Amino acid sequence: MRRFASTSAAAALEVTLPWGGGLRGRVVEPLTNAPPFQAFLGVPYAAPPVGKLRFLPPQPVEKWSGVRDAIEERDGCLQIDYYSKSVMGSEDCLYVNVYRPPGTEPHCRKPVVVVYSFGAWSLLNMSMNEIGPEFLVAKDIIVVTVPHRLLSFGFLSLNSPVAPGNMGLHDCIAALRWVNENIASFGGDPERVTVFGLCAGGLIGHTFQFLESTKNLFQQNIFISGALSSAPWYACAPGDVIRDKSLYLARNLGCTSNNDEEILTYLQSVPAADLFSKTWDCMYSCPPSDRVNPPLSPMIDADAYADRNDALWPAHPVKMVRSHTNRPVPTLFGFCRNDGWLNWGPTRMWEGIQANSSNLKDRYAMLERTLPDDLDLPYGSPEREEVLEEIRRFYFAGTKSPTLHQWYTYTGDLLARGFYDAFRQHSVHPGRPRSYLYCFSVEGRNNRTSRMFKCPPGIVAHMDDMGYIFGCRDKPPGPEPAWPSTSIEALTRRRIVSLLSNFIKYGDPTPASEPDPEPEIHGLRWPALPPRSAAPYPCLDINTSLSIQHEVLGERVRFWEDMYDRYFTTGITERTRNPPSFTDQEALSRPESSSQVLSY
């Protein structure tokens, strides 16, 4: 069972883009209780990044005459399908989907939300069945979903102007520029654009706040379980580390040259399937230690450009966020109660931190290797041992036999710590932006990640809220039935979609003057974060009821606030430049690692 009925193109459903080319869309009938909507699918926002455009910045679309069909979804970017474990997608993948309410005309100027999704730079499914737009569109909002290049196609770099890297991020900027230039033709308002980022998508949206090139392209942000300062956990390698990985990939594909131009030309000629296959070897060529480990990822690119001002990440992301050099746009932050249980999922990209009942003792014995690499804590230093003791006491109560729940709370906070820092720094930005924070705590049948990964009872895992905002896919844990209106699933969806759509339309999730509010949020006032540099922070707890809490993560936020205030300097340490592999047994016995508690 799929989420949407198959329908044909609507002859009258056409838009004309500003330069004269046309698009023909279709009406889509959801198989839930959501109303129909109009879809323009597979709309090119940049030229196909193939051949001599591979690894280079996205280029403008070649214009066409007449009306072009936009009634079928295009392939996503090359990746391994999360469900079938088979290769899917195409190198030619820079196409947005645009969804709008019926009756929308160019003069309507409706609010727009641009969605960038999760995937750790290695997988990204933006199909309707994965990122369903129907619930936000039903709130009279235009939804645009954006794919970008992945893996080596998006993040290979020679750390030089020849192949500067971070092309997946450049794709996202190009898509946002396309929205600004074209969305009025679909009835959207280019001056009412909210960027909505999920996990890695939050990191993308947060990056936009720091760029001159995106200054007038959006007005608000929504970040769910990800922000720029989350990057050290699954991105943010120094440029020379990504160059080393890229050269390793080139050698594996048969390139023997040491000249950057020749290496680029060679790699542009390699069949896409071969490049994709060999990319996964980079995961173990020089991988980060015990953390999320995509083969290639965004990097600090200050040295990759002749003009440093062209860099997207000129410094370590945590340093960028703490500099307060971003534009302080209104932002809504959301996270799940047990975000760290993402790591429970069965994927090699984070097997270095996965634990089960049989290997938990060994994982705990290597706790030293999980310390954030961007903290200035040299091996063997008293400060490093002191931090380890603090972690053992705070997360593991000093025990020699930790529980899985303790382990995943700790590793989850390593991932979420950057998210905490993001809303903390945003709240004290000199520009005093409005910002709001929620914790999603519902244990329901639409909790996508918990159900797919079969998490233990009581866990609300990373991205579990997605099932309520964008629906449950037709793959596990779907298909989604038509829940009774009184069910916790239906009630939660009405609540969270209303809160988000209010923010998208009014810049406030609970505006005093909201017309015809949902009964379930009527009378609720969600306070903005105060300009406070330390926890506690007011947080909307989305559970079986809605309530404002102040200590949802208070002690854990304070723990990492204090840690980074004490030990973060530039973020570039010897460990970030030369990370050990979690399969490197020799690293465990070297003298500078003697502070590890291997007897536990």
C-alpha positions as CSV (number, residue, x, y, z in Angstrom):
1,M,0.0,0.0,0.0
2,R,1.3,3.4,-1.0
3,R,0.5,6.7,0.6
4,F,-0.9,8.4,-2.5
5,A,-3.3,7.4,-5.2
6,S,-2.0,7.5,-8.8
7,T,-3.5,10.3,-10.8
8,S,-2.9,11.7,-14.3
9,A,-1.7,15.1,-15.3
10,A,-4.2,18.0,-15.0
11,A,-4.4,19.7,-18.4
12,A,-5.1,23.1,-16.8
13,L,-2.6,22.7,-14.0
14,E,0.2,24.7,-15.5
15,V,2.6,27.4,-14.4
16,T,4.8,29.7,-16.4
17,L,8.3,30.4,-15.0
18,P,9.6,34.0,-15.1
19,W,11.7,33.4,-18.2
20,G,8.8,31.9,-20.1
21,G,9.2,28.1,-19.8
22,G,6.1,26.2,-18.6
23,L,5.5,23.3,-16.2
24,R,2.5,20.9,-16.1
25,G,1.7,19.4,-12.7
26,R,-0.9,16.9,-11.4
27,V,-3.3,16.5,-8.6
28,V,-2.4,14.0,-5.9
29,E,-5.0,12.2,-3.7
30,P,-3.6,11.1,-0.3
31,L,-4.7,7.7,1.0
32,T,-5.2,9.2,4.4
33,N,-7.8,11.8,5.5
34,A,-5.7,14.7,4.2
35,P,-7.2,16.7,1.3
36,P,-5.8,16.5,-2.3
37,F,-3.0,18.8,-3.3
38,Q,-1.2,19.9,-6.5
39,A,2.3,18.6,-7.3
40,F,5.0,19.7,-9.7
41,L,7.5,16.9,-9.6
42,G,11.1,16.6,-10.8
43,V,11.6,20.3,-11.5
44,P,15.2,21.0,-12.3
45,Y,16.9,23.6,-10.1
46,A,20.4,23.2,-11.6
47,A,22.0,21.5,-14.6
48,P,22.8,17.8,-14.3
49,P,26.1,17.6,-12.4
50,V,27.7,15.0,-14.7
51,G,30.8,14.8,-16.9
52,K,32.8,18.0,-16.6
53,L,30.4,19.4,-14.1
54,R,31.0,16.5,-11.6
55,F,32.5,17.8,-8.3
56,L,32.0,21.4,-9.4
57,P,29.4,24.1,-8.3
58,P,25.9,23.7,-9.7
59,Q,25.3,25.5,-12.9
60,P,22.1,27.1,-14.2
61,V,19.4,25.0,-15.9
62,E,19.2,25.0,-19.6
63,K,16.0,26.8,-20.5
64,W,13.3,25.1,-22.5
65,S,10.4,26.3,-24.7
66,G,6.8,25.3,-24.3
67,V,5.3,23.3,-21.4
68,R,7.3,20.5,-19.7
69,D,5.6,17.7,-17.8
70,A,6.3,17.8,-14.1
71,I,4.2,14.8,-13.1
72,E,6.7,12.1,-12.2
73,E,9.3,12.1,-9.4
74,R,12.9,11.9,-10.5
75,D,15.5,9.5,-9.2
76,G,17.2,10.6,-6.0
77,C,20.9,10.9,-5.8
78,L,23.0,7.7,-5.9
79,Q,22.8,5.9,-2.6
80,I,22.0,2.6,-0.9
81,D,18.3,2.3,-0.3
82,Y,17.7,2.1,3.5
83,Y,15.2,-0.7,3.2
84,S,16.2,-2.9,0.4
85,K,20.0,-2.4,0.8
86,S,20.3,-2.1,-2.9
87,V,21.7,0.7,-5.0
88,M,19.2,3.3,-6.1
89,G,19.3,6.8,-7.7
90,S,21.2,8.6,-10.4
91,E,24.0,11.1,-10.6
92,D,21.5,13.4,-12.4
93,C,19.5,14.3,-9.4
94,L,19.1,18.0,-8.9
95,Y,15.3,18.3,-9.1
96,V,12.9,19.8,-6.5
97,N,9.3,18.8,-5.9
98,V,6.9,21.7,-5.4
99,Y,3.5,21.1,-3.6
100,R,0.7,23.6,-3.2
101,P,-3.0,23.8,-2.1
102,P,-5.7,23.5,-4.8
103,G,-6.8,26.9,-6.2
104,T,-3.4,28.5,-5.7
105,E,-2.7,31.2,-8.3
106,P,0.4,33.3,-8.9
107,H,-1.1,36.3,-7.1
108,C,-1.7,34.3,-3.8
109,R,1.7,34.9,-2.2
110,K,1.3,32.0,0.2
111,P,4.0,31.2,2.8
112,V,6.7,28.7,1.6
113,V,8.6,26.1,3.5
114,V,11.8,24.6,1.9
115,V,12.6,21.1,3.4
116,Y,16.2,19.7,3.6
117,S,16.3,16.2,5.1
118,F,18.4,13.8,7.1
119,G,20.8,11.2,5.8
120,A,24.4,11.7,7.1
121,W,25.5,12.8,3.6
122,S,25.1,9.3,2.4
123,L,21.3,8.7,1.9
124,L,18.5,11.1,1.1
125,N,15.0,10.0,0.0
126,M,12.9,13.1,-0.8
127,S,10.0,11.2,-2.4
128,M,6.4,11.9,-1.4
129,N,6.3,8.6,0.4
130,E,9.2,9.6,2.6
131,I,8.7,13.3,3.0
132,G,4.9,13.7,2.6
133,P,3.8,17.3,2.2
134,E,0.1,16.8,2.6
135,F,-0.3,17.9,6.2
136,L,1.5,21.2,5.8
137,V,-0.1,21.9,2.5
138,A,-3.5,21.4,4.1
139,K,-2.5,24.4,6.3
140,D,-2.3,26.6,3.1
141,I,1.5,26.4,2.8
142,I,3.6,25.7,-0.3
143,V,6.1,23.0,0.4
144,V,9.4,22.5,-1.6
145,T,11.6,19.4,-1.0
146,V,15.3,19.6,-2.0
147,P,17.7,16.7,-2.8
148,H,21.4,17.3,-3.2
149,R,24.5,15.4,-4.2
150,L,25.7,12.7,-1.7
151,L,28.9,10.8,-0.9
152,S,31.8,11.6,-3.2
153,F,29.5,13.2,-5.8
154,G,28.7,15.9,-3.2
155,F,31.7,15.9,-0.8
156,L,34.9,14.8,-2.6
157,S,37.5,17.5,-2.3
158,L,41.1,18.2,-3.3
159,N,41.1,21.1,-0.8
160,S,42.0,23.5,-3.6
161,P,40.1,25.7,-6.1
162,V,40.3,22.8,-8.6
163,A,37.8,20.7,-6.6
164,P,37.0,22.7,-3.4
165,G,34.4,20.3,-2.0
166,N,31.1,20.8,-0.1
167,M,29.2,20.6,-3.4
168,G,26.2,19.1,-1.7
169,L,25.9,22.2,0.4
170,H,26.3,24.4,-2.8
171,D,23.5,22.4,-4.3
172,C,21.3,23.4,-1.4
173,I,22.1,27.1,-1.8
174,A,21.3,26.8,-5.6
175,A,17.9,25.3,-4.7
176,L,17.1,28.1,-2.3
177,R,18.1,30.6,-4.9
178,W,15.8,28.8,-7.4
179,V,12.9,29.1,-4.9
180,N,13.6,32.8,-4.5
181,E,13.5,33.4,-8.3
182,N,10.6,31.1,-9.2
183,I,8.3,30.4,-6.3
184,A,6.0,33.4,-7.1
185,S,5.0,31.6,-10.3
186,F,3.6,28.8,-8.2
187,G,1.7,31.3,-5.9
188,G,4.4,31.5,-3.2
189,D,5.8,34.5,-1.5
190,P,9.6,34.8,-1.8
191,E,9.6,37.1,1.2
192,R,7.9,34.5,3.4
193,V,10.3,31.5,3.1
194,T,11.1,29.2,6.1
195,V,14.0,26.7,5.7
196,F,13.0,23.5,7.5
197,G,16.0,21.2,8.3
198,L,15.8,17.7,9.6
199,C,19.0,16.3,11.3
200,A,21.7,17.0,8.7
201,G,19.2,19.3,7.0
202,G,19.2,21.4,10.2
203,L,23.0,21.8,9.7
204,I,22.4,22.9,6.1
205,G,19.7,25.5,7.2
206,H,21.9,26.8,10.0
207,T,24.8,27.3,7.6
208,F,22.6,29.6,5.5
209,Q,22.5,32.0,8.4
210,F,26.2,32.6,8.0
211,L,26.4,33.2,4.2
212,E,26.2,36.4,2.3
213,S,24.9,34.5,-0.7
214,T,21.7,33.5,1.1
215,K,21.1,36.7,2.9
216,N,17.8,37.6,1.3
217,L,16.6,34.1,0.3
218,F,14.8,33.1,3.5
219,Q,13.3,34.7,6.6
220,Q,13.0,31.9,9.2
221,N,14.5,28.5,10.2
222,I,13.2,25.3,11.7
223,F,15.8,22.9,13.0
224,I,14.8,19.4,14.1
225,S,17.5,17.3,15.9
226,G,20.4,19.0,14.0
227,A,22.2,22.3,13.7
228,L,25.6,23.6,12.5
229,S,27.3,23.0,15.8
230,S,26.2,19.4,15.6
231,A,28.6,19.0,12.7
232,P,31.6,17.6,14.7
233,W,29.7,14.4,15.3
234,Y,29.1,13.5,11.7
235,A,30.9,16.1,9.5
236,C,33.3,19.0,9.8
237,A,36.6,17.3,9.0
238,P,39.6,19.6,8.2
239,G,40.0,20.0,4.5
240,D,43.3,18.1,4.4
241,V,41.6,15.0,5.9
242,I,38.9,15.1,3.2
243,R,41.6,15.6,0.6
244,D,43.4,12.5,1.9
245,K,40.2,10.4,1.6
246,S,39.6,11.8,-1.9
247,L,43.1,10.9,-3.0
248,Y,42.7,7.4,-1.5
249,L,39.5,7.1,-3.6
250,A,41.3,8.3,-6.7
251,R,44.1,5.7,-6.2
252,N,41.6,2.9,-5.7
253,L,40.0,3.9,-9.0
254,G,43.4,3.7,-10.9
255,C,44.5,7.3,-11.0
256,T,48.3,7.6,-10.6
257,S,48.7,11.4,-11.1
258,N,49.8,13.8,-8.4
259,N,48.4,16.8,-10.3
260,D,45.1,18.2,-9.1
261,E,43.8,19.1,-12.5
262,E,44.7,15.6,-13.9
263,I,43.1,13.9,-10.9
264,L,39.9,15.9,-11.3
265,T,39.7,15.1,-15.1
266,Y,40.3,11.4,-14.3
267,L,37.6,11.2,-11.7
268,Q,35.2,13.1,-13.9
269,S,35.6,10.3,-16.5
270,V,35.0,7.4,-14.1
271,P,31.6,5.6,-14.5
272,A,29.3,6.8,-11.8
273,A,28.7,3.2,-10.6
274,D,32.4,2.6,-10.1
275,L,32.8,5.9,-8.3
276,F,29.9,5.1,-6.0
277,S,31.1,1.6,-5.2
278,K,34.6,2.6,-4.3
279,T,33.5,5.6,-2.3
280,W,32.5,3.3,0.6
281,D,36.1,2.2,1.0
282,C,36.8,5.7,2.2
283,M,34.8,4.9,5.4
284,Y,37.7,2.8,6.6
285,S,40.7,4.6,4.9
286,C,41.0,7.2,7.7
287,P,37.7,7.2,9.5
288,P,36.8,9.2,12.6
289,S,36.9,7.1,15.8
290,D,33.8,6.0,17.6
291,R,31.1,8.2,16.1
292,V,28.9,8.5,13.0
293,N,31.2,7.8,10.1
294,P,30.0,8.7,6.6
295,P,32.5,7.9,3.8
296,L,32.8,11.6,2.9
297,S,31.2,14.7,4.4
298,P,31.2,18.5,4.6
299,M,34.5,20.0,5.6
300,I,36.2,23.2,6.8
301,D,36.9,24.7,3.4
302,A,38.8,27.9,4.2
303,D,41.9,26.6,2.4
304,A,40.0,25.3,-0.6
305,Y,39.4,28.7,-2.3
306,A,41.7,31.3,-3.7
307,D,39.4,33.8,-1.9
308,R,38.6,32.8,1.7
309,N,35.3,34.7,1.4
310,D,34.0,32.0,-0.9
311,A,34.2,29.4,1.8
312,L,31.0,28.0,3.4
313,W,32.7,26.8,6.6
314,P,35.8,29.1,7.0
315,A,36.2,27.9,10.6
316,H,35.2,25.0,12.8
317,P,31.3,25.1,13.0
318,V,31.2,25.4,16.8
319,K,33.6,28.4,16.5
320,M,31.3,29.8,13.9
321,V,28.2,29.4,16.0
322,R,29.9,30.9,19.0
323,S,31.1,33.9,17.0
324,H,27.5,35.2,16.6
325,T,28.3,36.3,13.1
326,N,25.1,34.7,11.7
327,R,21.9,36.6,10.8
328,P,19.6,36.1,13.9
329,V,16.4,35.0,12.1
330,P,13.5,33.6,14.0
331,T,14.1,29.9,14.6
332,L,12.2,27.0,16.0
333,F,14.3,24.2,17.5
334,G,12.9,20.7,18.1
335,F,14.4,17.4,19.3
336,C,13.3,14.0,20.4
337,R,13.5,12.8,24.0
338,N,16.0,10.0,23.3
339,D,17.7,11.3,20.1
340,G,20.8,9.2,20.8
341,W,19.0,6.0,20.0
342,L,19.6,6.8,16.3
343,N,22.8,4.9,16.9
344,W,20.8,1.8,17.7
345,G,20.1,1.4,14.0
346,P,21.8,-1.4,12.1
347,T,24.2,0.6,9.8
348,R,27.9,0.4,9.5
349,M,28.1,4.2,9.5
350,W,28.0,4.3,13.3
351,E,29.0,0.8,14.2
352,G,31.9,2.2,16.2
353,I,29.5,3.4,18.9
354,Q,26.8,0.7,18.7
355,A,26.5,-1.4,21.7
356,N,24.5,-4.5,22.7
357,S,24.4,-6.8,25.7
358,S,27.4,-8.8,24.5
359,N,29.8,-5.9,23.6
360,L,28.8,-3.2,26.0
361,K,31.6,-3.9,28.5
362,D,34.2,-3.6,25.7
363,R,32.6,-0.4,24.4
364,Y,32.7,1.1,27.9
365,A,36.4,0.1,28.3
366,M,37.1,2.3,25.2
367,L,35.2,5.3,26.6
368,E,38.2,7.5,26.2
369,R,37.9,7.2,22.4
370,T,34.5,8.6,22.4
371,L,35.5,12.0,23.8
372,P,34.7,14.8,21.3
373,D,37.7,15.4,19.1
374,D,37.2,19.2,19.0
375,L,37.9,19.6,22.7
376,D,41.5,20.6,23.5
377,L,42.3,17.6,25.7
378,P,45.7,16.2,24.8
379,Y,46.3,12.5,25.3
380,G,47.7,11.6,28.7
381,S,46.8,15.0,30.1
382,P,45.3,15.4,33.6
383,E,42.5,17.4,32.1
384,R,41.6,14.5,29.8
385,E,41.5,12.0,32.6
386,E,39.5,14.5,34.7
387,V,36.9,14.8,31.9
388,L,36.6,11.0,31.6
389,E,36.0,10.7,35.4
390,E,33.3,13.4,35.1
391,I,31.6,11.4,32.3
392,R,31.8,8.2,34.3
393,R,30.1,9.8,37.3
394,F,27.5,11.8,35.4
395,Y,26.3,9.3,32.8
396,F,27.3,6.0,34.3
397,A,27.1,6.6,38.1
398,G,30.7,5.4,38.4
399,T,29.6,1.8,37.7
400,K,31.7,-0.9,36.1
401,S,28.7,-2.4,34.5
402,P,26.7,0.3,32.6
403,T,23.3,-0.3,31.0
404,L,22.4,0.1,27.4
405,H,20.2,3.0,28.3
406,Q,23.1,4.8,30.0
407,W,25.3,4.2,27.0
408,Y,22.9,5.5,24.4
409,T,22.0,8.5,26.6
410,Y,25.7,9.4,26.7
411,T,26.4,8.8,23.0
412,G,23.2,10.5,22.1
413,D,24.2,13.6,24.0
414,L,27.5,13.6,22.1
415,L,25.4,14.0,19.0
416,A,22.8,16.3,20.5
417,R,25.4,18.5,22.4
418,G,25.9,20.7,19.3
419,F,22.1,21.1,19.0
420,Y,22.0,22.3,22.6
421,D,24.8,24.8,21.9
422,A,23.0,26.0,18.8
423,F,19.8,27.1,20.7
424,R,21.9,28.4,23.6
425,Q,24.0,30.6,21.3
426,H,20.9,31.7,19.3
427,S,19.1,32.8,22.5
428,V,22.0,35.1,23.5
429,H,22.7,36.4,20.0
430,P,23.1,40.3,20.2
431,G,20.3,40.5,17.6
432,R,17.8,39.0,20.1
433,P,16.0,36.7,17.6
434,R,12.8,35.0,18.6
435,S,13.5,31.3,19.1
436,Y,11.4,28.4,20.5
437,L,12.4,25.0,21.7
438,Y,10.3,21.7,21.9
439,C,11.0,18.2,23.1
440,F,9.0,15.4,21.4
441,S,8.1,12.8,24.0
442,V,5.1,10.9,22.4
443,E,5.3,7.1,22.3
444,G,3.0,6.4,19.5
445,R,2.5,4.2,16.5
446,N,3.8,6.9,14.1
447,N,7.2,7.0,15.8
448,R,9.1,6.1,12.6
449,T,12.6,5.5,13.9
450,S,11.7,3.6,17.1
451,R,9.5,1.2,15.1
452,M,11.8,0.7,12.3
453,F,14.8,0.0,14.5
454,K,12.7,-1.9,17.1
455,C,13.9,0.3,20.0
456,P,13.1,-0.8,23.5
457,P,9.9,0.3,25.1
458,G,9.9,3.9,26.5
459,I,12.3,5.2,23.8
460,V,11.4,8.2,21.6
461,A,14.2,8.1,19.1
462,H,15.9,10.5,16.7
463,M,13.4,11.7,14.1
464,D,10.4,10.0,15.7
465,D,8.5,13.2,15.3
466,M,8.8,13.0,11.5
467,G,6.0,10.4,11.3
468,Y,3.6,13.0,12.6
469,I,4.8,16.0,10.4
470,F,5.5,14.2,7.1
471,G,3.6,10.9,7.6
472,C,4.7,7.3,7.8
473,R,6.3,5.9,4.7
474,D,4.9,2.9,2.8
475,K,7.9,0.9,4.0
476,P,8.5,0.0,7.7
477,P,6.9,1.1,9.9
478,G,4.1,1.9,7.4
479,P,1.7,1.8,5.8
480,E,-0.1,4.3,8.0
481,P,-3.7,3.5,8.7
482,A,-6.4,6.2,9.1
483,W,-6.1,6.7,12.8
484,P,-9.3,7.6,14.7
485,S,-9.5,11.3,15.4
486,T,-9.3,10.7,19.1
487,S,-6.1,8.5,18.9
488,I,-2.8,9.8,20.3
489,E,-1.4,9.6,16.7
490,A,-4.1,11.8,15.2
491,L,-4.1,14.2,18.2
492,T,-0.3,14.6,18.1
493,R,-0.3,15.3,14.4
494,R,-2.9,18.0,14.7
495,R,-0.9,19.6,17.5
496,I,2.5,19.5,16.0
497,V,1.4,20.4,12.5
498,S,-0.6,23.4,13.9
499,L,2.4,24.6,15.9
500,L,4.8,24.4,13.0
501,S,2.4,25.9,10.5
502,N,1.7,28.8,12.8
503,F,5.5,29.5,13.0
504,I,5.8,29.2,9.3
505,K,3.0,31.7,8.7
506,Y,3.3,34.1,11.7
507,G,6.8,33.6,13.1
508,D,5.2,32.5,16.4
509,P,3.9,28.9,17.1
510,T,1.1,30.2,19.4
511,P,0.2,33.7,18.2
512,A,-2.3,35.5,20.2
513,S,-4.3,36.5,17.1
514,E,-4.2,33.2,15.2
515,P,-7.5,32.8,13.3
516,D,-9.4,29.6,14.0
517,P,-6.8,27.8,16.1
518,E,-6.8,24.1,16.6
519,P,-8.8,23.3,19.7
520,E,-5.9,21.2,21.0
521,I,-3.5,24.2,21.2
522,H,-6.1,26.8,22.0
523,G,-5.1,28.8,25.1
524,L,-1.4,27.5,25.0
525,R,1.3,30.1,25.1
526,W,4.7,28.8,24.1
527,P,7.3,31.3,25.4
528,A,10.3,32.2,23.3
529,L,13.8,31.4,24.7
530,P,15.0,34.2,27.0
531,P,18.5,35.8,26.4
532,R,20.1,33.4,28.9
533,S,23.5,31.9,28.6
534,A,22.9,28.8,30.7
535,A,20.1,26.3,31.3
536,P,17.3,25.9,32.3
537,Y,15.5,26.9,29.2
538,P,11.7,27.0,28.6
539,C,10.8,24.0,26.4
540,L,7.4,22.8,25.1
541,D,7.1,19.1,26.0
542,I,5.0,17.5,23.3
543,N,3.7,14.4,25.1
544,T,0.2,13.1,25.7
545,S,-0.5,16.6,26.8
546,L,1.4,19.9,26.1
547,S,3.2,21.6,28.9
548,I,6.1,24.1,29.3
549,Q,9.0,22.5,31.1
550,H,12.3,24.0,32.2
551,E,14.4,21.0,33.1
552,V,13.7,18.6,30.3
553,L,17.5,18.3,29.6
554,G,18.7,20.9,32.2
555,E,21.5,19.0,33.9
556,R,22.7,17.4,30.6
557,V,22.7,20.7,28.8
558,R,24.7,22.3,31.7
559,F,27.2,19.4,31.7
560,W,28.2,20.0,28.1
561,E,27.9,23.8,28.3
562,D,30.5,23.7,31.0
563,M,32.7,21.2,29.2
564,Y,32.9,23.3,26.0
565,D,33.3,26.5,27.9
566,R,36.3,25.0,29.6
567,Y,38.0,23.0,26.8
568,F,36.9,24.3,23.4
569,T,39.4,26.6,21.7
570,T,39.5,26.5,17.8
571,G,38.1,23.0,17.4
572,I,41.1,21.9,15.3
573,T,43.1,19.4,17.3
574,E,45.6,16.7,16.5
575,R,42.8,14.2,16.9
576,T,40.6,15.9,14.2
577,R,43.6,15.7,11.8
578,N,44.6,12.2,12.6
579,P,41.7,10.3,14.0
580,P,42.2,6.6,14.9
581,S,40.0,3.9,13.4
582,F,37.8,2.1,15.8
583,T,39.3,-1.1,14.3
584,D,42.8,0.1,15.1
585,Q,43.8,-2.1,18.0
586,E,47.3,-0.6,18.2
587,A,45.8,2.7,19.1
588,L,44.4,1.2,22.3
589,S,47.9,0.2,23.6
590,R,49.9,3.3,22.7
591,P,51.3,5.2,25.8
592,E,49.3,8.3,25.3
593,S,46.1,6.3,25.6
594,S,47.1,4.9,28.9
595,S,44.3,6.9,30.7
596,Q,41.7,4.5,29.2
597,V,40.0,2.4,31.9
598,L,40.6,-1.0,30.2
599,S,40.0,-2.9,33.4
600,Y,36.3,-1.9,33.4
